[in-house]
Amino acid sequence: MRDTVLTLKRLFGEEWKNLMLLSIAAAVFSLPLITIGPSLLALHGVLMRIMDGTCDLDRFREFRSLFRACFWRGLMLEAAAAGYLLVMFWCVALQDAMGSGKAALQTALWVSLFLAGGVAVYLIPLLADKSLSGRQALRGAVDLAVLCLPQTVLATLALYGSIFLFALLYPVSFLLYLLFGLGALAAVTVSLVWPGANELLYSEEA
Protein backbone atom coordinates (compact mmCIF):
# COMPACT_ATOMS: atom_id res chain seq x y z
CA MET A 1 0.00 0.00 0.00
CA ARG A 2 3.03 2.28 0.36
CA ASP A 3 3.29 2.60 -3.43
CA THR A 4 -0.41 3.48 -3.58
CA VAL A 5 0.08 6.29 -1.06
CA LEU A 6 3.06 7.63 -3.01
CA THR A 7 1.04 7.55 -6.23
CA LEU A 8 -1.84 9.40 -4.55
CA LYS A 9 0.55 12.05 -3.27
CA ARG A 10 2.02 12.56 -6.71
CA LEU A 11 -1.26 12.74 -8.61
CA PHE A 12 -3.06 14.93 -6.05
CA GLY A 13 0.07 16.90 -5.19
CA GLU A 14 2.39 17.60 -8.12
CA GLU A 15 -0.27 16.96 -10.74
CA TRP A 16 -3.36 18.55 -9.15
CA LYS A 17 -3.64 21.33 -11.75
CA ASN A 18 -3.25 18.86 -14.59
CA LEU A 19 -5.73 16.56 -12.87
CA MET A 20 -8.34 19.31 -12.88
CA LEU A 21 -7.62 20.10 -16.54
CA LEU A 22 -7.88 16.42 -17.48
CA SER A 23 -11.13 16.06 -15.55
CA ILE A 24 -12.69 18.95 -17.45
CA ALA A 25 -11.32 17.62 -20.75
CA ALA A 26 -12.79 14.17 -20.09
CA ALA A 27 -16.17 15.69 -19.21
CA VAL A 28 -16.22 17.91 -22.33
CA PHE A 29 -15.07 15.11 -24.65
CA SER A 30 -17.83 12.91 -23.16
CA LEU A 31 -20.62 15.34 -24.01
CA PRO A 32 -21.71 13.51 -27.17
CA LEU A 33 -22.29 10.56 -24.74
CA ILE A 34 -21.13 8.06 -27.35
CA THR A 35 -17.56 9.20 -26.64
CA ILE A 36 -17.65 8.47 -22.89
CA GLY A 37 -15.62 5.29 -23.41
CA PRO A 38 -12.75 6.90 -25.36
CA SER A 39 -12.69 9.81 -22.88
CA LEU A 40 -12.36 7.49 -19.88
CA LEU A 41 -9.62 5.48 -21.58
CA ALA A 42 -7.72 8.64 -22.46
CA LEU A 43 -8.03 10.03 -18.92
CA HIS A 44 -6.77 6.84 -17.28
CA GLY A 45 -4.13 6.39 -19.95
CA VAL A 46 -2.60 9.80 -19.26
CA LEU A 47 -2.40 9.08 -15.53
CA MET A 48 -0.79 5.69 -16.16
CA ARG A 49 1.76 7.31 -18.46
CA ILE A 50 2.50 9.96 -15.84
CA MET A 51 3.37 7.17 -13.44
CA ASP A 52 5.63 5.28 -15.86
CA GLY A 53 7.35 8.48 -16.98
CA THR A 54 6.34 8.32 -20.66
CA CYS A 55 3.69 11.07 -20.64
CA ASP A 56 4.05 14.22 -22.72
CA LEU A 57 4.66 17.28 -20.55
CA ASP A 58 1.62 18.78 -22.25
CA ARG A 59 -0.94 16.57 -20.53
CA PHE A 60 -3.84 17.82 -22.65
CA ARG A 61 -1.98 17.00 -25.87
CA GLU A 62 -1.38 13.51 -24.48
CA PHE A 63 -5.07 13.24 -23.65
CA ARG A 64 -6.11 14.16 -27.19
CA SER A 65 -3.59 11.72 -28.66
CA LEU A 66 -4.87 8.87 -26.50
CA PHE A 67 -8.48 9.82 -27.21
CA ARG A 68 -7.86 9.34 -30.93
CA ALA A 69 -5.76 6.20 -30.45
CA CYS A 70 -8.29 4.54 -28.12
CA PHE A 71 -11.45 5.71 -29.88
CA TRP A 72 -12.60 2.35 -31.23
CA ARG A 73 -11.57 0.51 -28.09
CA GLY A 74 -13.61 2.99 -26.10
CA LEU A 75 -16.67 2.39 -28.27
CA MET A 76 -16.32 -1.37 -27.82
CA LEU A 77 -16.01 -0.88 -24.08
CA GLU A 78 -19.22 1.16 -24.12
CA ALA A 79 -21.01 -1.54 -26.11
CA ALA A 80 -19.90 -4.22 -23.63
CA ALA A 81 -20.96 -2.08 -20.66
CA ALA A 82 -24.33 -1.33 -22.26
CA GLY A 83 -24.93 -5.03 -22.94
CA TYR A 84 -24.04 -5.91 -19.35
CA LEU A 85 -26.39 -3.25 -17.97
CA LEU A 86 -29.24 -4.44 -20.19
CA VAL A 87 -28.81 -7.98 -18.84
CA MET A 88 -28.74 -6.61 -15.28
CA PHE A 89 -31.94 -4.60 -15.81
CA TRP A 90 -33.59 -7.66 -17.36
CA CYS A 91 -32.63 -9.76 -14.32
CA VAL A 92 -33.97 -7.08 -11.96
CA ALA A 93 -37.27 -7.08 -13.87
CA LEU A 94 -37.46 -10.86 -13.44
CA GLN A 95 -37.11 -10.75 -9.65
CA ASP A 96 -40.83 -10.66 -8.86
CA ALA A 97 -41.47 -13.65 -11.11
CA MET A 98 -38.73 -15.75 -9.50
CA GLY A 99 -40.68 -16.69 -6.39
CA SER A 100 -38.44 -18.65 -4.03
CA GLY A 101 -35.47 -17.98 -6.28
CA LYS A 102 -35.64 -14.23 -5.79
CA ALA A 103 -33.05 -14.16 -2.99
CA ALA A 104 -30.62 -16.26 -5.02
CA LEU A 105 -31.03 -13.97 -8.02
CA GLN A 106 -30.42 -10.87 -5.88
CA THR A 107 -27.27 -12.43 -4.44
CA ALA A 108 -26.06 -13.30 -7.94
CA LEU A 109 -26.69 -9.72 -9.08
CA TRP A 110 -24.66 -8.24 -6.21
CA VAL A 111 -21.81 -10.67 -6.78
CA SER A 112 -21.91 -9.90 -10.50
CA LEU A 113 -21.72 -6.16 -9.82
CA PHE A 114 -18.70 -6.60 -7.58
CA LEU A 115 -16.90 -8.86 -10.07
CA ALA A 116 -17.64 -6.52 -12.97
CA GLY A 117 -16.43 -3.50 -11.01
CA GLY A 118 -13.34 -5.35 -9.81
CA VAL A 119 -12.30 -6.21 -13.35
CA ALA A 120 -13.33 -2.85 -14.82
CA VAL A 121 -11.03 -0.81 -12.54
CA TYR A 122 -8.07 -2.65 -14.07
CA LEU A 123 -9.44 -3.10 -17.57
CA ILE A 124 -9.98 0.61 -18.29
CA PRO A 125 -6.36 1.68 -17.58
CA LEU A 126 -4.97 -1.37 -19.39
CA LEU A 127 -7.12 -0.83 -22.49
CA ALA A 128 -5.60 2.65 -22.74
CA ASP A 129 -2.21 0.98 -23.31
CA LYS A 130 -1.99 0.34 -27.06
CA SER A 131 0.99 -1.97 -26.55
CA LEU A 132 -1.48 -4.49 -25.10
CA SER A 133 -4.03 -6.22 -27.26
CA GLY A 134 -7.63 -6.26 -26.09
CA ARG A 135 -7.26 -9.91 -25.05
CA GLN A 136 -4.05 -9.18 -23.12
CA ALA A 137 -5.72 -6.25 -21.36
CA LEU A 138 -8.71 -8.37 -20.35
CA ARG A 139 -6.56 -11.25 -19.15
CA GLY A 140 -4.29 -8.86 -17.25
CA ALA A 141 -7.30 -7.18 -15.63
CA VAL A 142 -8.71 -10.51 -14.43
CA ASP A 143 -5.32 -11.67 -13.13
CA LEU A 144 -4.66 -8.39 -11.29
CA ALA A 145 -8.17 -8.32 -9.82
CA VAL A 146 -7.48 -11.70 -8.19
CA LEU A 147 -3.81 -11.25 -7.27
CA CYS A 148 -4.26 -7.73 -5.84
CA LEU A 149 -7.51 -8.41 -4.00
CA PRO A 150 -7.22 -5.70 -1.27
CA GLN A 151 -6.60 -3.01 -3.90
CA THR A 152 -9.39 -4.48 -6.03
CA VAL A 153 -11.87 -4.17 -3.17
CA LEU A 154 -10.83 -0.58 -2.42
CA ALA A 155 -10.93 0.47 -6.08
CA THR A 156 -14.35 -1.15 -6.55
CA LEU A 157 -15.71 0.59 -3.45
CA ALA A 158 -14.32 3.90 -4.75
CA LEU A 159 -16.01 3.32 -8.12
CA TYR A 160 -19.46 2.47 -6.78
CA GLY A 161 -19.16 4.96 -3.92
CA SER A 162 -18.56 7.79 -6.38
CA ILE A 163 -21.57 6.70 -8.47
CA PHE A 164 -23.72 6.63 -5.34
CA LEU A 165 -22.56 10.10 -4.25
CA PHE A 166 -23.15 11.48 -7.74
CA ALA A 167 -26.74 10.20 -7.70
CA LEU A 168 -27.28 11.36 -4.11
CA LEU A 169 -26.02 14.91 -4.66
CA TYR A 170 -27.34 15.43 -8.20
CA PRO A 171 -27.57 18.06 -9.71
CA VAL A 172 -24.92 19.74 -7.52
CA SER A 173 -22.61 16.78 -8.12
CA PHE A 174 -22.69 17.42 -11.88
CA LEU A 175 -20.59 20.57 -11.55
CA LEU A 176 -18.25 18.94 -9.03
CA TYR A 177 -17.65 16.00 -11.35
CA LEU A 178 -17.12 18.33 -14.28
CA LEU A 179 -14.43 20.29 -12.42
CA PHE A 180 -12.63 17.56 -10.53
CA GLY A 181 -14.70 14.45 -9.87
CA LEU A 182 -13.79 12.42 -12.95
CA GLY A 183 -10.11 13.18 -12.54
CA ALA A 184 -10.17 12.47 -8.80
CA LEU A 185 -11.86 9.09 -9.28
CA ALA A 186 -9.42 8.18 -12.06
CA ALA A 187 -6.48 9.23 -9.86
CA VAL A 188 -7.70 7.09 -6.96
CA THR A 189 -8.26 4.13 -9.30
CA VAL A 190 -4.84 4.46 -10.93
CA SER A 191 -3.19 4.85 -7.52
CA LEU A 192 -4.64 1.50 -6.49
CA VAL A 193 -4.10 -0.19 -9.86
CA TRP A 194 -0.68 1.09 -10.92
CA PRO A 195 1.56 -0.60 -8.30
CA GLY A 196 0.16 -4.05 -9.04
CA ALA A 197 0.13 -3.54 -12.80
CA ASN A 198 3.69 -2.22 -12.77
CA GLU A 199 4.98 -5.12 -10.68
CA LEU A 200 3.00 -8.04 -12.08
CA LEU A 201 2.31 -7.03 -15.68
CA TYR A 202 4.78 -4.50 -17.04
CA SER A 203 7.77 -5.99 -15.24
CA GLU A 204 7.14 -9.24 -17.14
CA GLU A 205 7.15 -7.37 -20.45
CA ALA A 206 10.44 -5.70 -19.58
N, C-alpha and C positions, 0 to 999 in steps of 0.2 A: 504493500500500500504506500510505501515511501515514494516510489516512482509516480504514483497517482497524485500524491500531494504536490510533488515538484512540478508535475505537468499542470495542475490546477493553478499553482502560483505563477507559472510562466504565462499561461493563456489569460488569466484574469489580472495579471500584474503588468508584465511587459507589453502584452498584446491587447490590452483592454480597449484602446481606441480602434484598432483594427477589428476587434471582435464586434464592436458596435457597428462599424461600417459594413462588415460582412453580414451581420444580422439584417440590416436594412436592405442590403443588396439581395439577400436570399428572399426576403419578403416581397420586394418589388418584382424580382424575376419570377416569383410564384403567382403573380396576379392573374395571369391567364388560366390559372388552376391546373391546366394540363401540364404545366412546366414545374409543378411542385417537386416531382421526382428528381429531375436534373438539378434543380436549385439545391435540394438537400444533399445530393451527392457532391456538388461543387463546394458547398459550405464545409462539409466534413472532410473533403479531400484537401482543402486549403489548410485546415487545422492539422491534419496528419502530416502534410508536407512541412509545415512549420516545425513540427516535432522532429522530423528526420533530417531537417536542415536543407531541404531541396526546394523550398518555396521561394518564389520571386519576391523581392523586397516590396514590390508593388502588389499588395495582397489582392486588390480589386482586379488587377490584370490577371492574376493567377486564377481568381474566381471565374472570370469570364472565359478563360482558356479551358478550365475544367468543365464549365457549363456546356461548352460546345462539344468537348471531347466525350462527355458522359451523357449527352442528350438522349441517345437511343436506349442506353442502359437505364436511364431514369424513367423513361416511358414504360419500359418493360417492368420495372419495379412497381410503378403505379398500377399497371394492369394486374400484376400478381397480388398487390395489396387490395385492389378493388374486388378481385375474385374471392379472396379470403374473407373480406368483410361481407360480401353477399352470402357466402355460405354460413357465416356466423349469424347474420340476420335471419336467414332461413331456419336455422336451428332454434333461434330464440322464438320464432313464430310457431315452431312445432311443440314448444314446451307444454302448452295446455292440453295437447292431444296425446301426450306421452303417458299420462296416468301415473302408474307406479314407477315408471322410468324417468320421471321428471328430474328427480334429485341427481340421478346418474348423469343425465344430459347436462345439467347445470355444472356439475363437477368437471365434466369433460370440457365444457366451454371455458371455464376458468383456467384449467390446466393448459388448454390450447392457447389462450391469450398470453399466459406466462411464457410458454415455449416460443411462440411467435415473436414476442417482444425480446426475449433473450437472444434469439438468433438475429433479429433485425438490428440491434444495437451494434453488432459486429459487422453484419452484412453491408450496411450503408457505407461505413468508412472504407471497407475493403473493395466494394464495387467502384469507388472513386479512383482506385488504383488501376490504371490501364495496363500495368504490367501483369496483372492477374486476369485470367479468363473468368467468365461468369461462373463456370463450374468450380474453379479454384477458390473464388471468393466465397461461394456458398459452402464448400467443404471446410474452408478455413474458419468461417463464421460458426459452423456447427461444432467444430473441434474446440475452438476458443471458448464457446459458450459452456462447454462441459468442463474443460480443463481449468478455466478461470471462473469457477462457480461463484465465489463471493463477489467479484466484480460484476459478473453477469446479473446477479440479484440486485445489486445497487444500481446498475445502469438501467435495468428494467423498471425498478421502482421510480427512478428519476424520470423515465419516459412517461409512464402512466400517471405519475404524480403531476407532471407538468400539464398533461392533457386534462386532468381533473381540475387543476387550478384555473386553466384557461376557460373551461366551461363554467366553473363556479363564479369567476369574476367577470365574465363577458357582460357588456362590451368593453369595460375598462381594460381588460386583459389584452384586447386587440392592439391597442397602442403600445402597451408594454412589450408585447411579443414583437411588434414591428421594430421597436427601437433596440431591444436587447435580448428578448426572450429566446428567439431562435438560436442566436449565437451562444447564449449562455447554456442552453440545453445541449447544443452540439459540443461545446467546450467541456462540459461535465462528462458527456458520453465518451468523447475522445480521451479525456484524462483517465477514465476507467478502462478503456479499450486498448489504448496505445501501448502501455507496458507489456501486456500479454502478447499482443500482435508483434511487437518488436522482438520479443524474446523467443516466441515459439514459432512465428511464421517467417518474418523477414530475416532472422538470423540463419534459418535453414537455407534461404535463397542465397545469402552471402557465402 
